[in-house]
Amino acid sequence: MTESKEPITFSFEEGGTEYNLDDLNDEQKLLYNKLAMVERQKNDFVANANFEVEKLDILRVEYSRRLQEAVESESKVEVAK
């Protein structure tokens, strides 16, 4: 049983001319692969940056909660005097 492989195609703009990867020469394929690597790196970078922001937001909320708790418990002691 042979699997038919779907050809890899791409375009430079939505609705633009579709190019088949198999029709490219070696230099063009190399450029295509470099572009694909850069796009993957960019996506990874953005995903990692978003995760770092999420972690910082969680820490900010936690430290804010701790500070509020510390300040308000200190204030209650002063009022009790």
PyMOL Python script that loads the backbone (N, CA, C, O; Angstrom):
from pymol import cmd

cmd.read_pdbstr("""\
ATOM      1  N   MET A   1       0.840  -1.173   0.000  1.00  0.00           N
ATOM      2  CA  MET A   1       0.000   0.000   0.000  1.00  0.00           C
ATOM      3  C   MET A   1       0.888   1.241   0.000  1.00  0.00           C
ATOM      4  O   MET A   1       1.697   1.428   0.909  1.00  0.00           O
ATOM      5  N   THR A   2       0.743   2.062  -0.987  1.00  0.00           N
ATOM      6  CA  THR A   2       1.545   3.277  -1.075  1.00  0.00           C
ATOM      7  C   THR A   2       0.711   4.467  -0.631  1.00  0.00           C
ATOM      8  O   THR A   2      -0.475   4.588  -0.935  1.00  0.00           O
ATOM      9  N   GLU A   3       1.391   5.341   0.105  1.00  0.00           N
ATOM     10  CA  GLU A   3       0.730   6.561   0.559  1.00  0.00           C
ATOM     11  C   GLU A   3       1.014   7.663  -0.448  1.00  0.00           C
ATOM     12  O   GLU A   3       2.161   7.897  -0.830  1.00  0.00           O
ATOM     13  N   SER A   4      -0.044   8.332  -0.870  1.00  0.00           N
ATOM     14  CA  SER A   4       0.194   9.473  -1.754  1.00  0.00           C
ATOM     15  C   SER A   4       0.529  10.670  -0.892  1.00  0.00           C
ATOM     16  O   SER A   4      -0.206  11.009   0.035  1.00  0.00           O
ATOM     17  N   LYS A   5       1.635  11.302  -1.202  1.00  0.00           N
ATOM     18  CA  LYS A   5       2.130  12.426  -0.422  1.00  0.00           C
ATOM     19  C   LYS A   5       1.588  13.718  -1.020  1.00  0.00           C
ATOM     20  O   LYS A   5       1.742  13.988  -2.211  1.00  0.00           O
ATOM     21  N   GLU A   6       0.953  14.503  -0.168  1.00  0.00           N
ATOM     22  CA  GLU A   6       0.410  15.796  -0.593  1.00  0.00           C
ATOM     23  C   GLU A   6       1.577  16.732  -0.901  1.00  0.00           C
ATOM     24  O   GLU A   6       2.486  16.861  -0.080  1.00  0.00           O
ATOM     25  N   PRO A   7       1.575  17.382  -2.052  1.00  0.00           N
ATOM     26  CA  PRO A   7       2.678  18.293  -2.372  1.00  0.00           C
ATOM     27  C   PRO A   7       2.677  19.514  -1.443  1.00  0.00           C
ATOM     28  O   PRO A   7       1.621  20.015  -1.058  1.00  0.00           O
ATOM     29  N   ILE A   8       3.861  19.974  -1.096  1.00  0.00           N
ATOM     30  CA  ILE A   8       4.002  21.167  -0.264  1.00  0.00           C
ATOM     31  C   ILE A   8       3.954  22.382  -1.176  1.00  0.00           C
ATOM     32  O   ILE A   8       4.750  22.519  -2.105  1.00  0.00           O
ATOM     33  N   THR A   9       3.008  23.253  -0.888  1.00  0.00           N
ATOM     34  CA  THR A   9       2.889  24.479  -1.667  1.00  0.00           C
ATOM     35  C   THR A   9       2.929  25.678  -0.730  1.00  0.00           C
ATOM     36  O   THR A   9       2.669  25.558   0.467  1.00  0.00           O
ATOM     37  N   PHE A  10       3.255  26.824  -1.290  1.00  0.00           N
ATOM     38  CA  PHE A  10       3.299  28.061  -0.510  1.00  0.00           C
ATOM     39  C   PHE A  10       3.008  29.231  -1.436  1.00  0.00           C
ATOM     40  O   PHE A  10       3.099  29.120  -2.659  1.00  0.00           O
ATOM     41  N   SER A  11       2.660  30.345  -0.829  1.00  0.00           N
ATOM     42  CA  SER A  11       2.479  31.591  -1.586  1.00  0.00           C
ATOM     43  C   SER A  11       3.037  32.730  -0.748  1.00  0.00           C
ATOM     44  O   SER A  11       3.257  32.577   0.453  1.00  0.00           O
ATOM     45  N   PHE A  12       3.260  33.853  -1.377  1.00  0.00           N
ATOM     46  CA  PHE A  12       3.838  34.988  -0.672  1.00  0.00           C
ATOM     47  C   PHE A  12       2.783  35.919  -0.093  1.00  0.00           C
ATOM     48  O   PHE A  12       3.097  36.799   0.709  1.00  0.00           O
ATOM     49  N   GLU A  13       1.546  35.727  -0.496  1.00  0.00           N
ATOM     50  CA  GLU A  13       0.447  36.517   0.053  1.00  0.00           C
ATOM     51  C   GLU A  13      -0.829  35.691  -0.045  1.00  0.00           C
ATOM     52  O   GLU A  13      -0.948  34.813  -0.899  1.00  0.00           O
ATOM     53  N   GLU A  14      -1.759  35.974   0.819  1.00  0.00           N
ATOM     54  CA  GLU A  14      -3.013  35.233   0.813  1.00  0.00           C
ATOM     55  C   GLU A  14      -3.717  35.412  -0.527  1.00  0.00           C
ATOM     56  O   GLU A  14      -3.931  36.533  -0.989  1.00  0.00           O
ATOM     57  N   GLY A  15      -4.068  34.303  -1.131  1.00  0.00           N
ATOM     58  CA  GLY A  15      -4.723  34.351  -2.432  1.00  0.00           C
ATOM     59  C   GLY A  15      -3.757  34.549  -3.594  1.00  0.00           C
ATOM     60  O   GLY A  15      -4.181  34.664  -4.744  1.00  0.00           O
ATOM     61  N   GLY A  16      -2.448  34.589  -3.292  1.00  0.00           N
ATOM     62  CA  GLY A  16      -1.447  34.798  -4.332  1.00  0.00           C
ATOM     63  C   GLY A  16      -1.114  33.511  -5.055  1.00  0.00           C
ATOM     64  O   GLY A  16      -1.700  32.460  -4.794  1.00  0.00           O
ATOM     65  N   THR A  17      -0.172  33.609  -5.961  1.00  0.00           N
ATOM     66  CA  THR A  17       0.270  32.463  -6.738  1.00  0.00           C
ATOM     67  C   THR A  17       0.805  31.381  -5.816  1.00  0.00           C
ATOM     68  O   THR A  17       1.594  31.662  -4.914  1.00  0.00           O
ATOM     69  N   GLU A  18       0.377  30.142  -6.040  1.00  0.00           N
ATOM     70  CA  GLU A  18       0.851  28.989  -5.270  1.00  0.00           C
ATOM     71  C   GLU A  18       2.063  28.394  -5.982  1.00  0.00           C
ATOM     72  O   GLU A  18       2.050  28.184  -7.195  1.00  0.00           O
ATOM     73  N   TYR A  19       3.094  28.132  -5.214  1.00  0.00           N
ATOM     74  CA  TYR A  19       4.311  27.510  -5.726  1.00  0.00           C
ATOM     75  C   TYR A  19       4.461  26.137  -5.092  1.00  0.00           C
ATOM     76  O   TYR A  19       4.180  25.958  -3.907  1.00  0.00           O
ATOM     77  N   ASN A  20       4.901  25.180  -5.875  1.00  0.00           N
ATOM     78  CA  ASN A  20       5.118  23.821  -5.408  1.00  0.00           C
ATOM     79  C   ASN A  20       6.588  23.670  -5.029  1.00  0.00           C
ATOM     80  O   ASN A  20       7.477  23.981  -5.822  1.00  0.00           O
ATOM     81  N   LEU A  21       6.833  23.196  -3.824  1.00  0.00           N
ATOM     82  CA  LEU A  21       8.205  23.042  -3.347  1.00  0.00           C
ATOM     83  C   LEU A  21       9.023  22.118  -4.252  1.00  0.00           C
ATOM     84  O   LEU A  21      10.215  22.347  -4.457  1.00  0.00           O
ATOM     85  N   ASP A  22       8.396  21.093  -4.784  1.00  0.00           N
ATOM     86  CA  ASP A  22       9.114  20.153  -5.658  1.00  0.00           C
ATOM     87  C   ASP A  22       9.579  20.799  -6.965  1.00  0.00           C
ATOM     88  O   ASP A  22      10.489  20.284  -7.615  1.00  0.00           O
ATOM     89  N   ASP A  23       8.968  21.916  -7.355  1.00  0.00           N
ATOM     90  CA  ASP A  23       9.347  22.598  -8.597  1.00  0.00           C
ATOM     91  C   ASP A  23      10.524  23.556  -8.418  1.00  0.00           C
ATOM     92  O   ASP A  23      11.023  24.106  -9.399  1.00  0.00           O
ATOM     93  N   LEU A  24      10.973  23.764  -7.182  1.00  0.00           N
ATOM     94  CA  LEU A  24      12.062  24.708  -6.938  1.00  0.00           C
ATOM     95  C   LEU A  24      13.414  24.065  -7.212  1.00  0.00           C
ATOM     96  O   LEU A  24      13.574  22.851  -7.086  1.00  0.00           O
ATOM     97  N   ASN A  25      14.384  24.893  -7.590  1.00  0.00           N
ATOM     98  CA  ASN A  25      15.749  24.380  -7.740  1.00  0.00           C
ATOM     99  C   ASN A  25      16.395  24.293  -6.351  1.00  0.00           C
ATOM    100  O   ASN A  25      15.795  24.704  -5.358  1.00  0.00           O
ATOM    101  N   ASP A  26      17.602  23.764  -6.288  1.00  0.00           N
ATOM    102  CA  ASP A  26      18.253  23.536  -4.998  1.00  0.00           C
ATOM    103  C   ASP A  26      18.446  24.820  -4.195  1.00  0.00           C
ATOM    104  O   ASP A  26      18.216  24.831  -2.986  1.00  0.00           O
ATOM    105  N   GLU A  27      18.862  25.890  -4.846  1.00  0.00           N
ATOM    106  CA  GLU A  27      19.072  27.165  -4.143  1.00  0.00           C
ATOM    107  C   GLU A  27      17.748  27.685  -3.573  1.00  0.00           C
ATOM    108  O   GLU A  27      17.703  28.167  -2.441  1.00  0.00           O
ATOM    109  N   GLN A  28      16.675  27.586  -4.357  1.00  0.00           N
ATOM    110  CA  GLN A  28      15.367  28.040  -3.900  1.00  0.00           C
ATOM    111  C   GLN A  28      14.866  27.183  -2.735  1.00  0.00           C
ATOM    112  O   GLN A  28      14.279  27.706  -1.787  1.00  0.00           O
ATOM    113  N   LYS A  29      15.093  25.883  -2.803  1.00  0.00           N
ATOM    114  CA  LYS A  29      14.701  25.000  -1.701  1.00  0.00           C
ATOM    115  C   LYS A  29      15.463  25.349  -0.430  1.00  0.00           C
ATOM    116  O   LYS A  29      14.904  25.332   0.667  1.00  0.00           O
ATOM    117  N   LEU A  30      16.754  25.668  -0.590  1.00  0.00           N
ATOM    118  CA  LEU A  30      17.557  26.070   0.564  1.00  0.00           C
ATOM    119  C   LEU A  30      16.986  27.337   1.198  1.00  0.00           C
ATOM    120  O   LEU A  30      16.853  27.416   2.419  1.00  0.00           O
ATOM    121  N   LEU A  31      16.653  28.318   0.376  1.00  0.00           N
ATOM    122  CA  LEU A  31      16.053  29.553   0.892  1.00  0.00           C
ATOM    123  C   LEU A  31      14.709  29.284   1.562  1.00  0.00           C
ATOM    124  O   LEU A  31      14.405  29.860   2.606  1.00  0.00           O
ATOM    125  N   TYR A  32      13.908  28.411   0.962  1.00  0.00           N
ATOM    126  CA  TYR A  32      12.616  28.045   1.547  1.00  0.00           C
ATOM    127  C   TYR A  32      12.827  27.424   2.936  1.00  0.00           C
ATOM    128  O   TYR A  32      12.130  27.771   3.890  1.00  0.00           O
ATOM    129  N   ASN A  33      13.792  26.507   3.035  1.00  0.00           N
ATOM    130  CA  ASN A  33      14.074  25.854   4.317  1.00  0.00           C
ATOM    131  C   ASN A  33      14.588  26.837   5.361  1.00  0.00           C
ATOM    132  O   ASN A  33      14.232  26.737   6.536  1.00  0.00           O
ATOM    133  N   LYS A  34      15.417  27.781   4.944  1.00  0.00           N
ATOM    134  CA  LYS A  34      15.905  28.807   5.871  1.00  0.00           C
ATOM    135  C   LYS A  34      14.748  29.676   6.357  1.00  0.00           C
ATOM    136  O   LYS A  34      14.658  29.995   7.542  1.00  0.00           O
ATOM    137  N   LEU A  35      13.873  30.052   5.442  1.00  0.00           N
ATOM    138  CA  LEU A  35      12.694  30.839   5.821  1.00  0.00           C
ATOM    139  C   LEU A  35      11.822  30.062   6.804  1.00  0.00           C
ATOM    140  O   LEU A  35      11.345  30.631   7.787  1.00  0.00           O
ATOM    141  N   ALA A  36      11.609  28.783   6.554  1.00  0.00           N
ATOM    142  CA  ALA A  36      10.799  27.951   7.447  1.00  0.00           C
ATOM    143  C   ALA A  36      11.439  27.873   8.827  1.00  0.00           C
ATOM    144  O   ALA A  36      10.735  27.922   9.835  1.00  0.00           O
ATOM    145  N   MET A  37      12.778  27.752   8.890  1.00  0.00           N
ATOM    146  CA  MET A  37      13.472  27.708  10.179  1.00  0.00           C
ATOM    147  C   MET A  37      13.307  29.018  10.930  1.00  0.00           C
ATOM    148  O   MET A  37      13.057  29.020  12.135  1.00  0.00           O
ATOM    149  N   VAL A  38      13.446  30.129  10.223  1.00  0.00           N
ATOM    150  CA  VAL A  38      13.293  31.435  10.865  1.00  0.00           C
ATOM    151  C   VAL A  38      11.865  31.609  11.388  1.00  0.00           C
ATOM    152  O   VAL A  38      11.667  32.132  12.484  1.00  0.00           O
ATOM    153  N   GLU A  39      10.889  31.181  10.623  1.00  0.00           N
ATOM    154  CA  GLU A  39       9.495  31.291  11.068  1.00  0.00           C
ATOM    155  C   GLU A  39       9.250  30.431  12.309  1.00  0.00           C
ATOM    156  O   GLU A  39       8.550  30.858  13.227  1.00  0.00           O
ATOM    157  N   ARG A  40       9.822  29.224  12.343  1.00  0.00           N
ATOM    158  CA  ARG A  40       9.682  28.367  13.534  1.00  0.00           C
ATOM    159  C   ARG A  40      10.350  29.006  14.737  1.00  0.00           C
ATOM    160  O   ARG A  40       9.798  28.984  15.837  1.00  0.00           O
ATOM    161  N   GLN A  41      11.542  29.579  14.541  1.00  0.00           N
ATOM    162  CA  GLN A  41      12.247  30.235  15.640  1.00  0.00           C
ATOM    163  C   GLN A  41      11.451  31.429  16.157  1.00  0.00           C
ATOM    164  O   GLN A  41      11.365  31.654  17.364  1.00  0.00           O
ATOM    165  N   LYS A  42      10.875  32.185  15.239  1.00  0.00           N
ATOM    166  CA  LYS A  42      10.062  33.338  15.645  1.00  0.00           C
ATOM    167  C   LYS A  42       8.859  32.876  16.462  1.00  0.00           C
ATOM    168  O   LYS A  42       8.559  33.449  17.510  1.00  0.00           O
ATOM    169  N   ASN A  43       8.172  31.843  15.983  1.00  0.00           N
ATOM    170  CA  ASN A  43       7.008  31.331  16.706  1.00  0.00           C
ATOM    171  C   ASN A  43       7.396  30.814  18.084  1.00  0.00           C
ATOM    172  O   ASN A  43       6.682  31.043  19.061  1.00  0.00           O
ATOM    173  N   ASP A  44       8.531  30.114  18.166  1.00  0.00           N
ATOM    174  CA  ASP A  44       9.022  29.636  19.458  1.00  0.00           C
ATOM    175  C   ASP A  44       9.363  30.799  20.374  1.00  0.00           C
ATOM    176  O   ASP A  44       9.040  30.772  21.562  1.00  0.00           O
ATOM    177  N   PHE A  45      10.013  31.817  19.831  1.00  0.00           N
ATOM    178  CA  PHE A  45      10.393  32.986  20.611  1.00  0.00           C
ATOM    179  C   PHE A  45       9.157  33.675  21.180  1.00  0.00           C
ATOM    180  O   PHE A  45       9.127  34.030  22.359  1.00  0.00           O
ATOM    181  N   VAL A  46       8.144  33.864  20.347  1.00  0.00           N
ATOM    182  CA  VAL A  46       6.905  34.515  20.790  1.00  0.00           C
ATOM    183  C   VAL A  46       6.211  33.662  21.857  1.00  0.00           C
ATOM    184  O   VAL A  46       5.732  34.189  22.862  1.00  0.00           O
ATOM    185  N   ALA A  47       6.159  32.359  21.639  1.00  0.00           N
ATOM    186  CA  ALA A  47       5.523  31.467  22.622  1.00  0.00           C
ATOM    187  C   ALA A  47       6.265  31.522  23.952  1.00  0.00           C
ATOM    188  O   ALA A  47       5.639  31.597  25.009  1.00  0.00           O
ATOM    189  N   ASN A  48       7.599  31.483  23.905  1.00  0.00           N
ATOM    190  CA  ASN A  48       8.387  31.565  25.136  1.00  0.00           C
ATOM    191  C   ASN A  48       8.222  32.910  25.822  1.00  0.00           C
ATOM    192  O   ASN A  48       8.112  32.972  27.047  1.00  0.00           O
ATOM    193  N   ALA A  49       8.203  33.980  25.052  1.00  0.00           N
ATOM    194  CA  ALA A  49       8.012  35.313  25.635  1.00  0.00           C
ATOM    195  C   ALA A  49       6.639  35.415  26.300  1.00  0.00           C
ATOM    196  O   ALA A  49       6.515  35.961  27.396  1.00  0.00           O
ATOM    197  N   ASN A  50       5.619  34.893  25.639  1.00  0.00           N
ATOM    198  CA  ASN A  50       4.280  34.914  26.233  1.00  0.00           C
ATOM    199  C   ASN A  50       4.241  34.111  27.524  1.00  0.00           C
ATOM    200  O   ASN A  50       3.585  34.512  28.486  1.00  0.00           O
ATOM    201  N   PHE A  51       4.937  32.982  27.555  1.00  0.00           N
ATOM    202  CA  PHE A  51       4.989  32.170  28.768  1.00  0.00           C
ATOM    203  C   PHE A  51       5.709  32.919  29.887  1.00  0.00           C
ATOM    204  O   PHE A  51       5.272  32.883  31.037  1.00  0.00           O
ATOM    205  N   GLU A  52       6.809  33.598  29.558  1.00  0.00           N
ATOM    206  CA  GLU A  52       7.535  34.379  30.567  1.00  0.00           C
ATOM    207  C   GLU A  52       6.656  35.497  31.123  1.00  0.00           C
ATOM    208  O   GLU A  52       6.665  35.749  32.328  1.00  0.00           O
ATOM    209  N   VAL A  53       5.905  36.164  30.264  1.00  0.00           N
ATOM    210  CA  VAL A  53       4.985  37.219  30.719  1.00  0.00           C
ATOM    211  C   VAL A  53       3.926  36.626  31.636  1.00  0.00           C
ATOM    212  O   VAL A  53       3.581  37.219  32.658  1.00  0.00           O
ATOM    213  N   GLU A  54       3.410  35.458  31.273  1.00  0.00           N
ATOM    214  CA  GLU A  54       2.410  34.795  32.110  1.00  0.00           C
ATOM    215  C   GLU A  54       2.985  34.477  33.495  1.00  0.00           C
ATOM    216  O   GLU A  54       2.324  34.695  34.510  1.00  0.00           O
ATOM    217  N   LYS A  55       4.218  33.961  33.532  1.00  0.00           N
ATOM    218  CA  LYS A  55       4.849  33.655  34.815  1.00  0.00           C
ATOM    219  C   LYS A  55       5.041  34.925  35.642  1.00  0.00           C
ATOM    220  O   LYS A  55       4.798  34.928  36.849  1.00  0.00           O
ATOM    221  N   LEU A  56       5.474  35.997  34.993  1.00  0.00           N
ATOM    222  CA  LEU A  56       5.671  37.255  35.719  1.00  0.00           C
ATOM    223  C   LEU A  56       4.351  37.810  36.239  1.00  0.00           C
ATOM    224  O   LEU A  56       4.307  38.362  37.338  1.00  0.00           O
ATOM    225  N   ASP A  57       3.284  37.673  35.474  1.00  0.00           N
ATOM    226  CA  ASP A  57       1.968  38.119  35.940  1.00  0.00           C
ATOM    227  C   ASP A  57       1.538  37.328  37.175  1.00  0.00           C
ATOM    228  O   ASP A  57       0.991  37.896  38.120  1.00  0.00           O
ATOM    229  N   ILE A  58       1.787  36.016  37.167  1.00  0.00           N
ATOM    230  CA  ILE A  58       1.439  35.182  38.318  1.00  0.00           C
ATOM    231  C   ILE A  58       2.240  35.617  39.541  1.00  0.00           C
ATOM    232  O   ILE A  58       1.684  35.751  40.631  1.00  0.00           O
ATOM    233  N   LEU A  59       3.533  35.837  39.366  1.00  0.00           N
ATOM    234  CA  LEU A  59       4.369  36.287  40.480  1.00  0.00           C
ATOM    235  C   LEU A  59       3.949  37.664  40.975  1.00  0.00           C
ATOM    236  O   LEU A  59       3.928  37.911  42.181  1.00  0.00           O
ATOM    237  N   ARG A  60       3.616  38.559  40.055  1.00  0.00           N
ATOM    238  CA  ARG A  60       3.177  39.905  40.444  1.00  0.00           C
ATOM    239  C   ARG A  60       1.928  39.831  41.312  1.00  0.00           C
ATOM    240  O   ARG A  60       1.841  40.504  42.339  1.00  0.00           O
ATOM    241  N   VAL A  61       0.973  39.024  40.907  1.00  0.00           N
ATOM    242  CA  VAL A  61      -0.262  38.870  41.680  1.00  0.00           C
ATOM    243  C   VAL A  61       0.040  38.280  43.053  1.00  0.00           C
ATOM    244  O   VAL A  61      -0.494  38.743  44.061  1.00  0.00           O
ATOM    245  N   GLU A  62       0.891  37.263  43.095  1.00  0.00           N
ATOM    246  CA  GLU A  62       1.222  36.623  44.371  1.00  0.00           C
ATOM    247  C   GLU A  62       1.951  37.584  45.311  1.00  0.00           C
ATOM    248  O   GLU A  62       1.615  37.664  46.493  1.00  0.00           O
ATOM    249  N   TYR A  63       2.942  38.310  44.800  1.00  0.00           N
ATOM    250  CA  TYR A  63       3.662  39.260  45.659  1.00  0.00           C
ATOM    251  C   TYR A  63       2.758  40.401  46.098  1.00  0.00           C
ATOM    252  O   TYR A  63       2.882  40.893  47.220  1.00  0.00           O
ATOM    253  N   SER A  64       1.864  40.822  45.241  1.00  0.00           N
ATOM    254  CA  SER A  64       0.899  41.860  45.621  1.00  0.00           C
ATOM    255  C   SER A  64       0.007  41.352  46.747  1.00  0.00           C
ATOM    256  O   SER A  64      -0.262  42.074  47.707  1.00  0.00           O
ATOM    257  N   ARG A  65      -0.458  40.092  46.625  1.00  0.00           N
ATOM    258  CA  ARG A  65      -1.297  39.501  47.666  1.00  0.00           C
ATOM    259  C   ARG A  65      -0.537  39.417  48.986  1.00  0.00           C
ATOM    260  O   ARG A  65      -1.079  39.742  50.042  1.00  0.00           O
ATOM    261  N   ARG A  66       0.719  38.980  48.921  1.00  0.00           N
ATOM    262  CA  ARG A  66       1.530  38.867  50.133  1.00  0.00           C
ATOM    263  C   ARG A  66       1.775  40.229  50.771  1.00  0.00           C
ATOM    264  O   ARG A  66       1.701  40.373  51.991  1.00  0.00           O
ATOM    265  N   LEU A  67       2.068  41.229  49.940  1.00  0.00           N
ATOM    266  CA  LEU A  67       2.303  42.574  50.465  1.00  0.00           C
ATOM    267  C   LEU A  67       1.040  43.111  51.115  1.00  0.00           C
ATOM    268  O   LEU A  67       1.096  43.676  52.208  1.00  0.00           O
ATOM    269  N   GLN A  68      -0.089  42.943  50.461  1.00  0.00           N
ATOM    270  CA  GLN A  68      -1.347  43.418  51.021  1.00  0.00           C
ATOM    271  C   GLN A  68      -1.621  42.740  52.365  1.00  0.00           C
ATOM    272  O   GLN A  68      -2.010  43.391  53.335  1.00  0.00           O
ATOM    273  N   GLU A  69      -1.411  41.435  52.404  1.00  0.00           N
ATOM    274  CA  GLU A  69      -1.623  40.686  53.640  1.00  0.00           C
ATOM    275  C   GLU A  69      -0.698  41.200  54.747  1.00  0.00           C
ATOM    276  O   GLU A  69      -1.135  41.379  55.884  1.00  0.00           O
ATOM    277  N   ALA A  70       0.561  41.435  54.424  1.00  0.00           N
ATOM    278  CA  ALA A  70       1.523  41.914  55.413  1.00  0.00           C
ATOM    279  C   ALA A  70       1.178  43.318  55.892  1.00  0.00           C
ATOM    280  O   ALA A  70       1.246  43.596  57.089  1.00  0.00           O
ATOM    281  N   VAL A  71       0.809  44.202  54.974  1.00  0.00           N
ATOM    282  CA  VAL A  71       0.481  45.581  55.339  1.00  0.00           C
ATOM    283  C   VAL A  71      -0.799  45.630  56.165  1.00  0.00           C
ATOM    284  O   VAL A  71      -0.864  46.331  57.174  1.00  0.00           O
ATOM    285  N   GLU A  72      -1.803  44.894  55.744  1.00  0.00           N
ATOM    286  CA  GLU A  72      -3.075  44.936  56.450  1.00  0.00           C
ATOM    287  C   GLU A  72      -2.987  44.266  57.817  1.00  0.00           C
ATOM    288  O   GLU A  72      -3.665  44.704  58.746  1.00  0.00           O
ATOM    289  N   SER A  73      -2.185  43.234  57.972  1.00  0.00           N
ATOM    290  CA  SER A  73      -2.043  42.612  59.291  1.00  0.00           C
ATOM    291  C   SER A  73      -1.260  43.528  60.215  1.00  0.00           C
ATOM    292  O   SER A  73      -1.531  43.555  61.416  1.00  0.00           O
ATOM    293  N   GLU A  74      -0.318  44.263  59.705  1.00  0.00           N
ATOM    294  CA  GLU A  74       0.440  45.242  60.480  1.00  0.00           C
ATOM    295  C   GLU A  74      -0.465  46.381  60.919  1.00  0.00           C
ATOM    296  O   GLU A  74      -0.374  46.835  62.060  1.00  0.00           O
ATOM    297  N   SER A  75      -1.328  46.848  60.044  1.00  0.00           N
ATOM    298  CA  SER A  75      -2.240  47.943  60.347  1.00  0.00           C
ATOM    299  C   SER A  75      -3.216  47.551  61.447  1.00  0.00           C
ATOM    300  O   SER A  75      -3.548  48.373  62.301  1.00  0.00           O
ATOM    301  N   LYS A  76      -3.679  46.309  61.436  1.00  0.00           N
ATOM    302  CA  LYS A  76      -4.632  45.853  62.440  1.00  0.00           C
ATOM    303  C   LYS A  76      -3.992  45.867  63.819  1.00  0.00           C
ATOM    304  O   LYS A  76      -4.664  46.161  64.808  1.00  0.00           O
ATOM    305  N   VAL A  77      -2.703  45.555  63.899  1.00  0.00           N
ATOM    306  CA  VAL A  77      -1.998  45.576  65.178  1.00  0.00           C
ATOM    307  C   VAL A  77      -1.928  47.004  65.696  1.00  0.00           C
ATOM    308  O   VAL A  77      -2.137  47.229  66.888  1.00  0.00           O
ATOM    309  N   GLU A  78      -1.640  47.972  64.841  1.00  0.00           N
ATOM    310  CA  GLU A  78      -1.540  49.360  65.253  1.00  0.00           C
ATOM    311  C   GLU A  78      -2.881  49.886  65.734  1.00  0.00           C
ATOM    312  O   GLU A  78      -2.924  50.623  66.719  1.00  0.00           O
ATOM    313  N   VAL A  79      -3.970  49.537  65.078  1.00  0.00           N
ATOM    314  CA  VAL A  79      -5.297  50.006  65.447  1.00  0.00           C
ATOM    315  C   VAL A  79      -5.687  49.450  66.818  1.00  0.00           C
ATOM    316  O   VAL A  79      -6.395  50.112  67.577  1.00  0.00           O
ATOM    317  N   ALA A  80      -5.233  48.251  67.133  1.00  0.00           N
ATOM    318  CA  ALA A  80      -5.606  47.602  68.389  1.00  0.00           C
ATOM    319  C   ALA A  80      -4.965  48.297  69.597  1.00  0.00           C
ATOM    320  O   ALA A  80      -5.426  48.081  70.718  1.00  0.00           O
ATOM    321  N   LYS A  81      -3.956  49.096  69.427  1.00  0.00           N
ATOM    322  CA  LYS A  81      -3.254  49.747  70.561  1.00  0.00           C
ATOM    323  C   LYS A  81      -4.127  50.709  71.287  1.00  0.00           C
ATOM    324  O   LYS A  81      -3.689  51.332  72.255  1.00  0.00           O
TER     325      LYS A  81
END
""", "prot")
cmd.dss("prot")
cmd.show_as("cartoon", "prot")
cmd.util.cbc("prot")
cmd.orient("prot")
